[in-house]
């Protein structure tokens, strides 16, 4: 289950059923995750086990260069931090890289 699409679906289930977050919050978190996953695919990272801190930093830097507001970048960082914590606890990544 380590391909990015399967991981996204499992994370969405976690947000809905275990975290009981609002639809709006889930949509924002998943949008941020999809944005990161697009960047990972550009970097030819197809499996979640390959995720490294440098990939997240590259993604955030790209968002900043594109004119992302500081508040948006902060929210994106929080979204991905929650994701990496979950992925680590779920055994999908070897360390919490977020």
Backbone as JSON Lines, residues from 0, in Angstrom:
{"i":0,"aa":"X","n":[0.82,-1.2,0.0],"ca":[0.0,0.0,0.0],"c":[0.85,1.25,0.0]}
{"i":1,"aa":"X","n":[2.05,1.2,-0.47],"ca":[2.92,2.35,-0.35],"c":[2.88,3.29,-1.56]}
{"i":2,"aa":"X","n":[2.09,2.95,-2.6],"ca":[1.99,3.9,-3.7],"c":[1.2,5.12,-3.22]}
{"i":3,"aa":"X","n":[1.47,6.25,-3.82],"ca":[0.94,7.52,-3.3],"c":[-0.58,7.56,-3.28]}
{"i":4,"aa":"X","n":[-1.24,7.02,-4.3],"ca":[-2.71,7.06,-4.33],"c":[-3.33,6.25,-3.19]}
{"i":5,"aa":"X","n":[-2.77,5.08,-2.92],"ca":[-3.28,4.25,-1.83],"c":[-3.04,4.92,-0.48]}
{"i":6,"aa":"X","n":[-1.89,5.54,-0.34],"ca":[-1.56,6.23,0.91],"c":[-2.52,7.4,1.12]}
{"i":7,"aa":"X","n":[-2.82,8.13,0.06],"ca":[-3.75,9.26,0.17],"c":[-5.12,8.78,0.65]}
{"i":8,"aa":"X","n":[-5.61,7.69,0.09],"ca":[-6.92,7.16,0.48],"c":[-6.92,6.73,1.94]}
{"i":9,"aa":"X","n":[-5.87,6.1,2.4],"ca":[-5.78,5.68,3.8],"c":[-5.71,6.88,4.73]}
{"i":10,"aa":"X","n":[-4.98,7.91,4.34],"ca":[-4.88,9.12,5.16],"c":[-6.23,9.82,5.23]}
{"i":11,"aa":"X","n":[-6.94,9.87,4.12],"ca":[-8.27,10.47,4.11],"c":[-9.19,9.73,5.07]}
{"i":12,"aa":"X","n":[-9.14,8.41,5.05],"ca":[-9.95,7.62,5.97],"c":[-9.6,7.94,7.42]}
{"i":13,"aa":"X","n":[-8.32,8.06,7.69],"ca":[-7.85,8.41,9.04],"c":[-8.42,9.77,9.47]}
{"i":14,"aa":"X","n":[-8.35,10.75,8.58],"ca":[-8.86,12.09,8.91],"c":[-10.36,12.07,9.18]}
{"i":15,"aa":"X","n":[-11.09,11.31,8.37],"ca":[-12.55,11.26,8.5],"c":[-13.01,10.47,9.73]}
{"i":16,"aa":"X","n":[-12.43,9.3,9.92],"ca":[-12.98,8.38,10.9],"c":[-12.28,8.39,12.25]}
{"i":17,"aa":"X","n":[-10.98,8.65,12.25],"ca":[-10.25,8.64,13.52],"c":[-10.06,10.04,14.09]}
{"i":18,"aa":"X","n":[-9.81,11.0,13.23],"ca":[-9.61,12.38,13.69],"c":[-10.93,13.15,13.75]}
{"i":19,"aa":"X","n":[-11.93,12.67,13.0],"ca":[-13.25,13.29,12.97],"c":[-13.18,14.78,12.65]}
{"i":20,"aa":"X","n":[-12.4,15.12,11.63],"ca":[-12.24,16.51,11.23],"c":[-13.38,16.95,10.33]}
{"i":21,"aa":"X","n":[-13.57,18.25,10.22],"ca":[-14.62,18.79,9.36],"c":[-14.29,18.53,7.89]}
{"i":22,"aa":"X","n":[-15.3,18.53,7.07],"ca":[-15.12,18.33,5.64],"c":[-14.18,19.38,5.06]}
{"i":23,"aa":"X","n":[-14.33,20.62,5.49],"ca":[-13.48,21.72,5.0],"c":[-12.01,21.47,5.36]}
{"i":24,"aa":"X","n":[-11.75,21.07,6.58],"ca":[-10.38,20.81,7.03],"c":[-9.79,19.63,6.27]}
{"i":25,"aa":"X","n":[-10.57,18.58,6.09],"ca":[-10.09,17.41,5.35],"c":[-9.76,17.81,3.92]}
{"i":26,"aa":"X","n":[-10.61,18.6,3.3],"ca":[-10.37,19.05,1.93],"c":[-9.06,19.84,1.84]}
{"i":27,"aa":"X","n":[-8.82,20.72,2.81],"ca":[-7.59,21.52,2.82],"c":[-6.37,20.62,2.99]}
{"i":28,"aa":"X","n":[-6.42,19.7,3.95],"ca":[-5.29,18.8,4.19],"c":[-4.99,17.94,2.96]}
{"i":29,"aa":"X","n":[-6.04,17.4,2.35],"ca":[-5.84,16.54,1.18],"c":[-5.35,17.34,-0.02]}
{"i":30,"aa":"X","n":[-5.8,18.58,-0.13],"ca":[-5.29,19.45,-1.2],"c":[-3.81,19.7,-1.04]}
{"i":31,"aa":"X","n":[-3.38,19.94,0.19],"ca":[-1.96,20.12,0.46],"c":[-1.18,18.85,0.15]}
{"i":32,"aa":"X","n":[-1.73,17.72,0.55],"ca":[-1.07,16.44,0.3],"c":[-0.96,16.18,-1.21]}
{"i":33,"aa":"X","n":[-2.02,16.46,-1.95],"ca":[-1.99,16.28,-3.4],"c":[-0.92,17.18,-4.03]}
{"i":34,"aa":"X","n":[-0.8,18.39,-3.54],"ca":[0.22,19.3,-4.04],"c":[1.61,18.73,-3.8]}
{"i":35,"aa":"X","n":[1.84,18.21,-2.61],"ca":[3.13,17.57,-2.31],"c":[3.34,16.37,-3.21]}
{"i":36,"aa":"X","n":[2.32,15.55,-3.39],"ca":[2.45,14.36,-4.22],"c":[2.76,14.72,-5.68]}
{"i":37,"aa":"X","n":[2.18,15.81,-6.19],"ca":[2.53,16.26,-7.55],"c":[4.01,16.58,-7.63]}
{"i":38,"aa":"X","n":[4.52,17.27,-6.6],"ca":[5.95,17.59,-6.56],"c":[6.79,16.31,-6.49]}
{"i":39,"aa":"X","n":[6.35,15.35,-5.7],"ca":[7.08,14.09,-5.59],"c":[7.14,13.39,-6.94]}
{"i":40,"aa":"X","n":[6.04,13.4,-7.67],"ca":[6.03,12.74,-8.98],"c":[6.99,13.43,-9.95]}
{"i":41,"aa":"X","n":[7.06,14.77,-9.88],"ca":[8.03,15.51,-10.69],"c":[9.44,15.05,-10.35]}
{"i":42,"aa":"X","n":[9.67,14.79,-9.07],"ca":[10.99,14.34,-8.6],"c":[11.17,12.83,-8.79]}
{"i":43,"aa":"X","n":[10.19,12.19,-9.42],"ca":[10.19,10.75,-9.7],"c":[10.17,9.9,-8.43]}
{"i":44,"aa":"X","n":[9.49,10.4,-7.42],"ca":[9.26,9.65,-6.18],"c":[7.85,9.09,-6.29]}
{"i":45,"aa":"X","n":[7.73,7.78,-6.38],"ca":[6.43,7.14,-6.58],"c":[5.95,6.35,-5.36]}
{"i":46,"aa":"X","n":[6.84,6.12,-4.42],"ca":[6.49,5.31,-3.25],"c":[6.75,6.14,-1.99]}
{"i":47,"aa":"X","n":[5.87,6.04,-1.04],"ca":[5.95,6.86,0.15],"c":[7.22,6.57,0.96]}
{"i":48,"aa":"X","n":[7.74,5.36,0.86],"ca":[8.96,5.02,1.59],"c":[10.15,5.88,1.17]}
{"i":49,"aa":"X","n":[10.06,6.46,-0.02],"ca":[11.15,7.28,-0.55],"c":[11.09,8.73,-0.06]}
{"i":50,"aa":"X","n":[10.04,9.09,0.65],"ca":[9.86,10.48,1.1],"c":[10.99,10.89,2.05]}
{"i":51,"aa":"X","n":[11.58,12.04,1.75],"ca":[12.65,12.59,2.58],"c":[12.33,14.04,2.92]}
{"i":52,"aa":"X","n":[12.96,14.53,3.96],"ca":[12.76,15.92,4.37],"c":[13.09,16.87,3.23]}
{"i":53,"aa":"X","n":[14.1,16.56,2.45],"ca":[14.49,17.43,1.33],"c":[13.35,17.57,0.31]}
{"i":54,"aa":"X","n":[12.54,16.53,0.14],"ca":[11.4,16.61,-0.78],"c":[10.37,17.61,-0.26]}
{"i":55,"aa":"X","n":[10.12,17.57,1.04],"ca":[9.15,18.49,1.64],"c":[9.67,19.92,1.57]}
{"i":56,"aa":"X","n":[10.95,20.09,1.84],"ca":[11.55,21.42,1.77],"c":[11.5,21.97,0.35]}
{"i":57,"aa":"X","n":[11.77,21.12,-0.63],"ca":[11.7,21.52,-2.03],"c":[10.29,21.97,-2.4]}
{"i":58,"aa":"X","n":[9.32,21.21,-1.95],"ca":[7.91,21.54,-2.22],"c":[7.54,22.87,-1.6]}
{"i":59,"aa":"X","n":[7.89,23.09,-0.35],"ca":[7.57,24.35,0.31],"c":[8.28,25.52,-0.37]}
{"i":60,"aa":"X","n":[9.52,25.31,-0.78],"ca":[10.27,26.36,-1.48],"c":[9.6,26.7,-2.81]}
{"i":61,"aa":"X","n":[9.12,25.68,-3.51],"ca":[8.41,25.9,-4.77],"c":[7.15,26.72,-4.53]}
{"i":62,"aa":"X","n":[6.42,26.4,-3.48],"ca":[5.21,27.15,-3.14],"c":[5.54,28.61,-2.83]}
{"i":63,"aa":"X","n":[6.64,28.83,-2.14],"ca":[7.05,30.19,-1.78],"c":[7.43,30.98,-3.03]}
{"i":64,"aa":"X","n":[8.18,30.35,-3.92],"ca":[8.6,31.01,-5.17],"c":[7.38,31.39,-6.01]}
{"i":65,"aa":"X","n":[6.36,30.53,-5.96],"ca":[5.14,30.8,-6.72],"c":[4.27,31.87,-6.07]}
{"i":66,"aa":"X","n":[4.76,32.44,-4.97],"ca":[4.03,33.53,-4.34],"c":[3.09,33.13,-3.23]}
{"i":67,"aa":"X","n":[3.3,31.97,-2.67],"ca":[2.44,31.51,-1.59],"c":[2.55,32.42,-0.37]}
{"i":68,"aa":"X","n":[1.42,32.76,0.19],"ca":[1.4,33.61,1.39],"c":[1.98,32.84,2.56]}
{"i":69,"aa":"X","n":[2.56,33.58,3.48],"ca":[3.18,32.96,4.66],"c":[2.17,32.1,5.42]}
{"i":70,"aa":"X","n":[0.94,32.58,5.54],"ca":[-0.08,31.81,6.27],"c":[-0.41,30.51,5.54]}
{"i":71,"aa":"X","n":[-0.46,30.57,4.2],"ca":[-0.72,29.35,3.42],"c":[0.42,28.36,3.56]}
{"i":72,"aa":"X","n":[1.64,28.86,3.52],"ca":[2.8,27.98,3.68],"c":[2.81,27.34,5.06]}
{"i":73,"aa":"X","n":[2.43,28.1,6.08],"ca":[2.37,27.55,7.44],"c":[1.33,26.45,7.53]}
{"i":74,"aa":"X","n":[0.16,26.68,6.94],"ca":[-0.88,25.65,6.96],"c":[-0.42,24.41,6.22]}
{"i":75,"aa":"X","n":[0.23,24.6,5.09],"ca":[0.72,23.45,4.33],"c":[1.73,22.65,5.14]}
{"i":76,"aa":"X","n":[2.6,23.35,5.84],"ca":[3.59,22.66,6.67],"c":[2.9,21.86,7.77]}
{"i":77,"aa":"X","n":[1.87,22.43,8.38],"ca":[1.12,21.72,9.42],"c":[0.42,20.5,8.83]}
{"i":78,"aa":"X","n":[-0.18,20.65,7.67],"ca":[-0.85,19.53,7.01],"c":[0.11,18.37,6.77]}
{"i":79,"aa":"X","n":[1.27,18.69,6.25],"ca":[2.23,17.65,5.91],"c":[2.85,17.07,7.18]}
{"i":80,"aa":"X","n":[3.0,17.88,8.2],"ca":[3.5,17.37,9.49],"c":[2.53,16.32,10.04]}
{"i":81,"aa":"X","n":[1.24,16.62,10.0],"ca":[0.22,15.66,10.44],"c":[0.3,14.39,9.6]}
{"i":82,"aa":"X","n":[0.47,14.56,8.28],"ca":[0.57,13.41,7.4],"c":[1.78,12.55,7.74]}
{"i":83,"aa":"X","n":[2.95,13.16,7.91],"ca":[4.16,12.37,8.17],"c":[4.1,11.68,9.53]}
{"i":84,"aa":"X","n":[3.47,12.33,10.52],"ca":[3.29,11.68,11.82],"c":[2.43,10.43,11.65]}
{"i":85,"aa":"X","n":[1.33,10.59,10.92],"ca":[0.44,9.46,10.68],"c":[1.16,8.35,9.92]}
{"i":86,"aa":"X","n":[1.88,8.71,8.85],"ca":[2.56,7.71,8.02],"c":[3.61,6.96,8.83]}
{"i":87,"aa":"X","n":[4.29,7.65,9.72],"ca":[5.28,6.99,10.57],"c":[4.6,6.02,11.53]}
{"i":88,"aa":"X","n":[3.55,6.47,12.2],"ca":[2.84,5.61,13.14],"c":[2.21,4.41,12.43]}
{"i":89,"aa":"X","n":[1.82,4.59,11.17],"ca":[1.22,3.5,10.39],"c":[2.28,2.57,9.81]}
{"i":90,"aa":"X","n":[3.54,2.89,10.01],"ca":[4.62,2.05,9.51],"c":[4.91,2.2,8.03]}
{"i":91,"aa":"X","n":[4.45,3.29,7.45],"ca":[4.64,3.51,6.02],"c":[5.98,4.15,5.69]}
{"i":92,"aa":"X","n":[6.54,4.89,6.64],"ca":[7.85,5.5,6.47],"c":[8.69,5.13,7.69]}
{"i":93,"aa":"X","n":[10.0,5.08,7.49],"ca":[10.91,4.6,8.54],"c":[11.11,5.63,9.66]}
{"i":94,"aa":"X","n":[10.97,6.91,9.33],"ca":[11.11,7.95,10.35],"c":[10.17,9.09,10.01]}
{"i":95,"aa":"X","n":[9.81,9.87,11.02],"ca":[8.92,11.0,10.82],"c":[9.74,12.14,10.24]}
{"i":96,"aa":"X","n":[9.68,12.29,8.92],"ca":[10.53,13.25,8.22],"c":[9.97,14.66,8.24]}
{"i":97,"aa":"X","n":[8.76,14.85,8.72],"ca":[8.12,16.17,8.72],"c":[8.62,16.98,9.85]}
